[in-house]
Amino acid sequence: MGKEELIKGVLYVVNVLYAIFGLVTAATGIWFFVQLSEFVALRNSNHYLLDYRVYWPQVAPWLFILLGLFVMMVAFCGWCGTNRESRGLLGIYGIFLILIILGQVIAATLIFVFVDGEDTDRFIKDTVYDGYYNSQSNPDVFKAFGRIERKLRCCGANDARDYRSWRNDLPLTCCQDSYYRATCDFTDKEANERLGCAKVASVYTKIISSSVAGASLLISLVEIMGVIMAWRLFNSLREVEHYITERKEGETEC
């Protein structure tokens, strides 16, 4: 019985960690959605250039949100199964946890494979270029592109020289202290040292995606421990039920 209590205690802690992980995953998906919504809006600012194809950076936020909610549901199932010592709930919990682990491994592998792919670079660069060129004639797009420049600390699509063809100075969002100055000149050292937003956005996306994929693989190791603990408690409860059944049969025969 001491071993069962130890296993139950470990499962309680593990399921609390799963619930936290699910909540963080869902929150990460929402954060991705908010970050990408403004970025993707640049791509759709010109309806003649509207691209109806779906790219993985657009799908990833929804996958994270759904995965987070599913993990929280599985954690609740595991907590209830442990608390009630229900072999049925523990069995469902173990199966779902194995599916989550497989899903995380597959998703992480796909991210590592496609994050450096040509389609990803094309999606990011086309989005930045579309937003930059549309910003020349659309004030709203110009403001949206400026927010991208300030957030990513980049300037122009390729670099600061992009603005020479149609402006007398650089946008304030290309300068470091833009909140405290009236103009940003083409001679500004910090602005000219900034990379173009196409390059920065591509690197930024790859770093974030690879970090999330790596964290997902590390978390899957903890989930494997949860599967092992659930299986051991499942077998322990089966042995107890078998012992109780044999004892009752023996009492009946007497």
N, C-alpha and C positions, 0 to 999 in steps of 0.2 A: 504493500500500500504506500510505503514511503517513496518508492520509485514512481508510482503513478502521480503522486502529489508533486514530485519534482518535475515530471514531464508536463503536467498541467500548468505549473507555475511558469515554465519556459514558454509554453504555448500562449499563455496570457500576455506575456511580455512581447512575444513575436507578433501577435495579432494587433497589439497596440501600435507597434512599429509599422505594421502593414497599413493600418488605418491612417497613420500620419503620412506614410509614403503615398497612399492613395489621394489624400487631401493635397499634398504638395504637387503630385502629378497633375491633378485637375487644375490646380492654381497655375502651374506652369503652362498648361494648355491654354488657359484664359490669357495669360501674359503673352504667349506666342501669338494668339489671335489678335490681341490689341496692337502688338508691335507690327504684325504683318498687314493688318487691315489698312493702316495708313500707307504702308509701302506698296501694297497691291493696288490701292486707289490710284497711285501714279500711273500704273499700267492701264487702267481703265478710264483715264481722264479723256482720252480721245477715242470716241466710239468707232472711228474708222480703223483703229488699231486694236480693237477689242479682241482678245484671244480667249476663246472658250475652252481651250485645253486646260486640263487640271494637272498641276505640278505638285510634287511631294511637299514643298514648303507650305502650300495652301491646305493640304490634307492633314499634315502633322498636328496642328493644334487640336483638331477634332478628335484625332486618335488618342492624344494625351488626355483630353477631357473624359472620353468614354472609358479609357483604361483606368483612370483614377477612380471614377465612380464604381467600376467593376471590382477593383481591388478593395475598396471600402466595403462593398457588399460581401465579398469573400471573407474579409477579416471579421465581419460581424457573424457570418456563418460559422467560422472557426471558433470564435469566442463562445457562441451559444453551444456548439457541439462539445467544446471542452467543459463548459460550466454544467451542462446537463449530462455529460458523459454519454452522449448519443453517438453510437457507431455510424448511424445513417448520415448525420450531419458531418461527422468527421470524414466519412468516405467522400461525400460531395465536396467538402472543403479541399481534400487532398487532390481530387481530380481537377477542380477549378484552378488550384494553385499550380499544378503541372501545366495546364493550358496557358496560364499567365506567364510562367517561366519560358515555355516554348515561344510564346508570342513576343516576349521581350528579347529573347535571343535572336529571333528572326528579324524583328524590327531593327535591333542594333546592327545586325549584319548588313541589312539593306541600306541603313544610313551610312555605314562605313564604305559600302560599295558605291553608292550613288552620290554621296556628298561631294566627291571630286569629279563627278561625271559631267559630260558636256551639256546635258540638258539643264542641270542646275545652274551652271555658269551662264548659259544662254538666257534662262528665265530671269536671273538677277540683272544681268547686263542690259537685256532688252527693257526691263522695267525701269532701270535707272535712265537709260537713254530716252525712252518715251517720256518719262516725267520731266527730264531736262529740256527736251525740245518743246514740249507743250507748255512749259513754264515761261517761255519767251512771249507767248501770246495770251496766256490765261493767268490772271493775278492769283486766283485761288490755288492753282497748281504751283505757281511760284512760291507761295507761302508754304505749301505742303513740302515742296522740295527743299526749302530752307530749313524746315524742321528736321528733315533727314540729315542735312549737312551739319546742323548743330548737334544732333544726337550722335552721329557717327564721326564727327570731327573731320569731315571731308570737304572737298570744294569742287564743284562742277561734276560733269560726268567722267571726264578723264583727268583733268586737273584745273587749276585756276585760269589757265590760258583760254578755256572754253568761252569765258565771258568777254573776251576782248572783241569778238566779232559783233556784239550787239549791246554792250554797255560801256559807260565811261569809267566805271569803277566796279569793284567786286561787291557782292551782297554782304551785308553785315554778318551773315551766318558763316562766312568764310574766315572771319577774324576771331581770335580767342577772346578778346575783351569786347565783343560786339554790344554788350549791354551798356557799355559806358562810353561809346564813341558814336560819332555821327556818320562817318564814312569809313570804308575799307578800301584802301588803294591797291593798285596792281603791284606796287612796290613792297607791300607788306610781306615781311620775311616769313612769318608764321603761316600766312595764307598760301604762299607759294610753295611751302614745304609740305603742305597737306596733299595726300593722295586723292585721286578721283573717287567719287562715291561708288562707281561700279566695282573698283578694286576692293575698297574697304568693305562694302556690303557683302561681297563674295567671301572674303576672309572671315568676316564677322559671323556669317551664316555657318561656315564650315566649323569654326571654333565652337560655337554654341551647340551645333548638332552633334559633333564628335564628343563633346563633354557630356551631353545628355545620354548619348548611346553608351559611353563608358560607365556612367553612373548606373544606368539600367542593368548592365551586366554585373556590376558589383552587388546591386540589390538582389539580383536573381540568386546569388550565392546564399544570402540570408533566407530567401524563400525556399531554397532547397533544404535548409535546416528545418524550416517549418513543415515541409512534407515528411521529412524523416521523423520528427517528433509526433506528428499526427498519425503516422503509420504505426509507431511504437505504442502510442496510447490506444489506437484502434485494436491492435493485437492484444494488448494488456486487458482491455475490456472484454475481448472475446474469451480470453482465458478465464476471467472471473465469471462470465456468464456460463461457460462450460462447467466450471467447478460447482457453481450454484445448482445447475441442472442435474449434475451427477449426484450431488448431495441430496437433493429432493427425491430423486429416483431411489437412492439407497434407503432413505427414510421410509418411502412407500413400501419397499420390499420387506422391510422389518415389520 
